[in-house]
Amino acid sequence: MQQNVRNIAIIAHVDHGKTTIVDKMLYAGNLFRENQATSDLMLDNNELERERGITILSKNVSINYKGTKINIIDTPGHSDFGGEVERVLNMADGCLLLVDAFEGPMPQTRFVLQKALQIGLKPIVVVNKVDKPNCTPDLAQDKVFDLMFNLGATEEQLDFVTIFGSAKQGWMSTDWKKPTDNVLPLLDAILENIPAPEIVEGPTQMLITSLEYSSFVGRIAVGRVHRGSVKAGQDVLLMHHTDEGVVSKKVRVKELYTFEGMGKKKVEEVFSGDICAMTGIDGFEIGDTISDIEAAEAMPRITVDEPTMSMLFTINDSPFFGKDGKFVTSRQIQDRLTKELEKDVALRVVKDETSDGKWLVFGRGVLHLSILVETMRREGYELQVGQPQVIIKEIDGQKCEPIEQMTINCPEEYSSKMIDMVTRRKGEMVSMDSQGDRIHMEFKIPSRGIIGLRTNVLTASAGEAIMAHQFLGYEPWKGDIVRRSNGSIIAMEGGTAFAYALDKLQDRGKFFIFPQDEVYAGQVVGEHAKDKDLTVNVTKSKKLTNMRSKSSDEKAALIPPKVFSLEEALEYIKEDEYVEVTPHNLRMRKIILDELERKRVHRAAGIEDEDED
């Protein structure tokens, strides 16, 4: 027996059009009235997702087409959110692999596709953006075949169907030279090629692969029923994997929902093969099994790749502590990090036992960790974070570090600059191809070398370069990398920064603060033109006298300061600096604020002293 259902995950590199194509499928499923006002990128409903134009959280929606229910799982394209992808792929029977007709498969496409092929999902390839000038849809299709072959796809998986089209223009076709006026060829391909889930008879069994939260009913478990059926009001066993073994407890399913369009529909029973959400189950975690009481059997736990980067989180202890945020204590930050662990399977948090109010947070990359910091900041938290550090492992007695595969696509005239920049950071070139007037380069580079590289690449290429990277594995330590050669300009004392003082100091470097900003002693207010740190007084005001002269009355002509985003600030700071994060401000500061104390520590460590001013 088979359910009249199709479960598909949509996977692609970031910015190849996943969320846009889901929008068009929702329209094709007649979810909206003719006159209903709708927005673009309907699934990117999180404020951060809309601002950045990326998908961060996977989401479930469904449409009805020709009497068949199609459950669609939208997944993130960034490898930093790979934990989201790895756990939701278990719910699908097939996948739509979306590639850009111009760029072809990118490094992060490889990552998600590898996971999907290992699970045994049947792919349908969608070559999107065929309306782009100079695009090569047929070549993109060939590259996908080569990639799948290299990833060890089965013959059945390699015999995939390809659909061409432009999600933005709202059409899909089996031949890119013959555009249609709708996306129905894609929906037909899903019905024909993606297998329907089989109804597996037997006692209840379901794996929790996702969770949602409602302020009315609390935590909601989401997953696919693997065997049997689940009924509302049924008593079941919640089975949790621990290091000692499987722990079980009896719980009752209060209410059951299936995904209907953009929302949920309350039902009495859900059969195997369908995706459902259930309330009333307390204390569950992602990866737990819902099992029949009479035949207790736990499903294998979801395995997620290890984190590759760590960052120190600490309570805010700057002179401006508590001025801006609602949640500032170590207990509040601890509770928030614990709450995040419940829904992010790729995150790890270790409390520092030596001092109160410090946590080491492990994640997949700077973006993964910075999204957590940005979310906390918007919720009203105040905290400080240290420089991102890669996780070092010892393999066969040798010190090893994470290595990434990185591609840079840029105009030909900038290619030598890119190669120079990457090799300085211990990168090795693997291949180099010309694509029209652009050069496509592939490198192997330590994860440490990628921190702060994107900004430099975009600056050096006048914003034309496209850079993407993907974790490969661990290799022996490549040696020291200099991330930043310039020193910091540090405020000598607290107070209000004056344009008069900033104007007189402009030849010393670039500033990060505006006139009239409040600063404190030890705050990093700029970048020194030389390699040592420089301590300056930015709160010095002009002394007024009765004497007037043309030279002294000239207006201060200030160069606009550099304003950092959170990721840029995290990538910019040195080891002895923190980023202070509050709901309305981002400040960089020295860990030791007092200048004399800093000098004492530097002397003890054998580091040259700061410049005087």
N, C-alpha and C positions, 0 to 999 in steps of 0.2 A: 504493500500500500504506500501511496505517496500523498503528501499534503500539497494542495494547490498554492504553494508558496515558493518564492525564490529569495535566497539570502545572498546579497552581494556586497562586497566591500569595495570602495573606490580608492585606489592607491596611485600616487604620483609624486613627482618632485614638487617642491614648493613653487607656487605661482604658475603651474601648468594648466589651471582652470578646473580643478575638482569641484569646488563649491559652486562655481557658475553652472557647470553641467548638471549638478543636482537640482539647482533652481529650475532649469529647463525641463528636467524630468518631472518635477513636481507640477509644473504648468501642464505638461502633457498628460499627467494623471488626473487632470480636471479637479484639482484640490481647491481652486479658487473660483469665485463668481466672476462673471465677465467684468463687472464694475468694481471689483474689490481692489482696494489700494494695497499694493505689495512693494517691498523694497528688494534691492539686489542683495545677493549673498545672504539669503535668509537664514542659513544654518550658522553663519558666523555671528551669533547673537551676543557673544561676549564683547564687552566694551574694548578690551585689549585686542581681540581678533579683528574688530572693525578698524581700529586705528592703524594696526600694522599690516592688514591685508593678508594675514596668514591664519590657518586653522591650528588651534592649540589643543582643543578637546575633541575627541571623536563623538559623533552624534548619530542617533537612530531616527529614521523617518520611514514611512512606507507609502506606496501608491497602489492603486488597483488598475490593472491594465488587462483588457480582454478576459475579465473574470479571474485573473491571477493576482495574488498579493505579492508585491515586490518589496522586501525589506532592504532599505539602502543604509549602509554604514559609511558615513563620511569620516575619513581619517586624516591626521595631520601629515604634511609632506616633509617637515623638518626632522632630521635624524635626532635632534635633541629631544623630540617628543616621541621617540621610538617605542617607549614603554606603553604609550596609548595604543599604538598600532598592534604591537605584539599580543596584547590581551584581547583585542576585539576581533582579530582575524579568526579566532576560534568559533565565532558565531556565524561565519559565512561559509557558503558552499562554492562560491566562485568569486572572481574579482574583475573589476574593470581597471585595466592598467592604462593610465592616461599619459601620453607623451606629447611634447611640443613638436610640431612639424618642422620647426626651424632648428631647435636645440637637440632634439632626439633624447634618448634616455640619459639622465644625469646621475651623479654618484648616489644621491639619496633615493632615486628610483630603484637602483640596484639593491639597496638595503632592504626596502619594504618588499620588493618582488621576491627576494631570496626567502624571506620569512613565509610569504604566501605559497611559494612553490614547495617548500619543505612540508607545509601542512597538507599539501595535495590539492590546493584550490585550482579550479579550471579558469584560465584567464581569457578575457576578451580584450583585445588591444584597441584603444581609441586614440587615433592620431588627431590631436586637436590643433586649433589655430592654423588651419590650411589657408586662411585668408591673408596670412602674413606675407609681405613681399620676400622674394628669394627663398621661400621655404622649399623643403625637399621631402614631401610626405612618404614617397616610396623608399627613400634612403633611410628615413626614420624607422619605417617598418622593418627593413633589413637589419638595422642596428638592434632593434628589440629582439629579433630572432637570434642574432649572435649572442646577445646578453643572456637570454634564456638558456641557450645551449651551454654557455660557459658556466651558468649556475646549476647545471645538472638537471634541467627539466626533463620530464618523461616524454615519450613520443606523443602521447595524448595531449599533454600540455603544449608541446611545440606545434601541434596542429590547431593553432588558434585562429579565430575569425578576427578580421580587422575592419573597423568602422572608421571612416574619415569624416571630418566636419569642423565646424566652428561653433563652439558653445556660446560665444558672445553674440553671434548672429542668429543663433537658435536653429541650426540645421545639422543633420547627420546623414551620411550616405555610405553605401558600400563602394562607391567610386568617387574620389575627391574632385574629379573633373565634371561630375554631374550633380551639382548641389540640389537639395530638396528644399522644402519650406518648413520642415519640422524635425523632431528628434525620434520619430516613431521607428525608423530602421534600427536604432540602438535598442529600443525596448523589445522589438521583435527578436533581435539577436540574443537578448538576455533570456527570453522565453525558450528559444530554440536550443541554446548552447549551455546554459547553466543548469545543472541537474537539480531537480526538485528534491528536497530532503525526504528521506524515507521515514515512514512511521515505524519506530522501533518499539515493539511490544515489550512489556515487562514492568518491574517496579520503578517508581519515580527516580529520576536522576537528572540533575541539572548543575552546570558550572556557572558560578557568579563571575562574570567577566567585566562588569562595569557597575558604577553606582551613581545614583542621583540623590539630590537632597531637596526636601520640601519643608518649609517652615511649619506646615500643618501636620504632616505625618512622619517627619524625620527622614531617616535614610531609606532609600528605595534600592533594592537589589535588582540588577538587570542581567539577563543571561539567556542562553538558548536551552530549551528543554532537550536533553540528549536522549532520554528513554522514558517511555510511559507517558503520563500526563500529570499535570499539577492542577489541583482544584482549590478554589477559594475556601478558607476555613479548614484546610487539611493539616493534620499534625505531621511534621517531617523532622528529620535529623539534619542539623547543621554541622558539617564535618570540616574541621580546620587542621591544616598541616602544621606541626611544630617540629623542632629538632628531635624531640623524644618520640614522636609518632603522631597519629591522628587523634585529635580530641573531638568528641561529639557532644552535642546537647540538643534536647528536644525543643522545637519551636513550632509556632502555628502561623500558617500563611493567612494573613488577615484579608487582603484584597489583591486581586490579580488584574493586570492590564496588558493589552497588546498595543503595539504602535500602529496608529491610524493617522495617516497624513502627518501633519506637524505635531500632533498631540497624541493622547493615549485614549483607549477605549476600555471601559471596565468589562471584564468577562468572568464567567464562572469556572471555565476550564481551558487550559492550553495544552495542546498535544505536542509530541516530540517533533522537532524540526522548526518550530516557530520560536520567535524571540519575544520574551515577556518581561514585565517589571512587576515586582511583588513588594507589598508593605507588611509591616508587623514583625519582621525578623530583626531582632536586635543583636548587636555585637558581631556582625559578619565582616569579613574582609574579602577583597578581590582575590579570587583563586580558591575560595571555599566551595564545597559541594553541598547541594540540597539533595538529600537521599530519603528513600522510603524507610520507615522505622523498622519494618520487618526484615528488609534485605539491605542492611547498611553497607554501602560500597562507595568509597571516595574515588573521585576522578583524579588523574594526574594533575599536579599543581602547574599553574602557568609559569613557564620559565622566561625570565627577562634578562637581557644582557646586563652585565655589570656596569656601574657608573664609571666614568673616566676622569671626572673632575671634582674637586672639593673646594669649599669656600667657608671661611670662618664667619659665623653670625654671632654678634654680641649685642648686649643692651647698649643704648645710647648713653655715654657718660661725658658728652661734650658740655661746655658751658651753656649751650642753648637747649639742654635736655628738658623735655616736657613742655616746651613752649608751643609745639605744633600738633603733637599727636594725642590720641585718646588712650592708646595701649602702649605702655612704655616699660612695664615691669618684666622681670625674667619669667615669672609664672605665666603671664599673658602670652609672651612669645613662645614659650615651651608648649602651651596648649595649642597655639596656632600651628606650630610645626607638626605636632602630633596629629592634628586634624588633617593636614595636608598629606601625611603619610598614608592615611586611610584610602585616599583615592588616587595617589600617584605611586604606581608600583615600581617605578624606576628611581625613586628618591630614597636616600638613606640619611638618618640623622643620628649623630653620636654626641652625647653631652660630654663636655669637658669636665672631668672629675676634679681637676686641680683648682679651678676657679669657677665661681657661680656666675651664671649669665653668659656662658659661651657655649656654642654648639658648632660642630663640624658637620656641614651639610654636603652630601655627595650627590652629584647628578650627572647628566649626559653631556653637558657643555655649558658655556657661559649663558647662552640664550635660555636654556632650561631653568637655570638657577635665577637668572635676572627676571624672568616672568613671575616666578614665585615672590621675589623681593618687590616687584612692581605691584603685584596683586595685594600683598600685605600693606604696602604703602598706601594704596587707595582705600583700604579698609580702615585706615587710621593708626597704623602701627609706626613706631619710631624704632630704628635699629641701626647698627653699623655693620658693614661687611668688609672683609679683607680681600686681598688679591686672590683671584682664582688660581688654584694649584692643580697640576695634573697628578693622578694617582700613580705612584711608582710601585712596581712589583719586583720581587726577586724570583727569577725563573732559572733553575739549574745553577744557582749560586751567582747569577749575573744580574746586575741592575738593569731593569727594562722599563720602558715608558710607552704610552699609547701612541700609535702612528696612524695618520689619516691619509686617505686618498683624496687629493684635491684637484679640481679642474678650474682653470681660468680661461675665459673666452674674451678676447679683447681685439681692438683694431691693431693691424700689423705694426704701426709705428710705436706702440707702447710695449710690444712684446719683450724687448731687451730689458726694459725697466722692471717688468714683472719677474723675469727670470732672476735678475740681480737681487730683487727684494726677497724672493723665496729661498734662494741659495744662501743668503746671509742668515736665514733662520733654519739652516740645516736641512733644507728641502732638496730632493733629488728629482730631476726630470725623468719621466717615464716615456712620454710620447709627445709629439708635436705635429699637428696637421693644420693645413690652411683650409678655411671654409670661405671661399670668395675673398672679400677684403679683410676677413677676420682670421685670427690664429687661435686654435684650440689646443691648450697645453694641459698635460696631466702630470701631477707630481705626487711623490710620497714625502710627507712632512710630519715631524713630531707635533702632537696636539699643542704643545707649549708654543710652537712657532706660529700657530694660527691665531692665538690670542692677540688682538689688536691689529691683525694684518688687513682685515677687510677695509678699515678706514683708510689705511695707507694705499691700498690697491685702488680704491675709488678716487682718491685724491690724485694719484700719479697718472690715472687714465682719464682724467676729466669726467669721471662718472660713467664711462663707457664699458668698463669691465664687468663681466658676470662671473662671480666666484661661488663655488659650491664644494663642500667637503663631506667626507664620510669615514667613520671609524673603521680601520682595517684589522688591527690586532696589536700585540705588544712586540717590540723589537728592542735590542740592546740600546742603552742610553747613548744619545748622539753628541753629548758635550754641551757646554754652556751656550745659551742664546741671550743676546742683549736685546731686551724688548724695547727699552727706551734709554737713549743716551743723554738726554737733557735732564738737568736737576729741576727742583721745584722752587718756586718763590713762596716764602712762608710769611704770614703776618706776624709781626713782632709783638703787638699788643691788641687788645680788643677795643671795639668802638665802631664808629661809622667811617666807611671808606670815603675819602674826598677826591674829587676830580683833580684838585691841585697836586695832591701827592702822587696819584696815578700818572699824571702827565709828566712829572719829573722823573718817574721810574720807567717810562715806556721803552727806553733804549736797553733796559736790562732783560727784557723778554716779553712774552705774551701774557695778558691777564685773563682771568676767568670770572671776574666780578665786575659789577657795574658801580659807578659812583652812588653813594648813599646806601649801599648794601651794608648790613651789620656783619662784622667779622669778629673772630676771637683769636687770641694768641695761639699759634700752632696750626691755624687753618692754612691749607694750600690755596693760594689766591692766584697763582700763575705758573708759567713754565719759564725757567731760567734759560738764557741763551747759551750758557755754558753747562758743563756736566756736573757741577757741584750745586748743592742746595744754597739758596740765598735767603737771608732773613731781612725783611724790610718793614718800614713803618708806613702803612697805607692810610693811617688815620690822622696824618699830619695836615693841619689846615693852614690856610694863608693868614699871616698876621696882618691885621688892618692898621694903617697909619693915616695921618692927615696928608702925607706926601703922595703925589700922583706922578706917574711917569708912563710913557707909552709902552715901554718894554715890560713893566711889571703888571700892567693892566690887560695884557693880551689874554684872549680866551684860551682855555685848555682845549686842544684838539685831540680827542682820544680816539684810538683805534677801537672799533667794537670788540668786546670781549668774546672769547670762545665759550659757547654754551654746550655742555655735554649732555647726552642722553645717558640713561642709567648704564646700558651696555658699554658705551664709550668710556664712562668714568671707571667702570670695573676693569676694563682692559688697560686703562691708562695708569692707574695707581701703581706705586712701587711696593715692595714687601713691607716697608716700615710705615705704610699709610693705610687709612680706612676710607671708605665712602660712607658718609653719614646720610641716612635716608629718612626723611620725614614726609608727611603727606604733601607738603607744599615746597619743600626744598631738597636739593642734592648738594652736599658740600664734601670736598675732599679735605682730609686733615692728616697730620702726623699722629701715629699711635701715641708717642710721648709728646705732649703739648709743650711742656716747659723746655725752653731753649738750652738752659744750662744742663738740665738732666739729659737731654739728647746728646750734648757734647760729651758728657761723662760716659754714656753708654757707647758712643762711637769710639772714644779713646780706648775703652776697655776691649772693644772688638777690633781695634787696630784700623779703623776707618778714618780717612782724612776728614778734618773738621769742615763745617759749613763756611761759606764766604761771609765776610762781615760787610755791613753797609751802614 
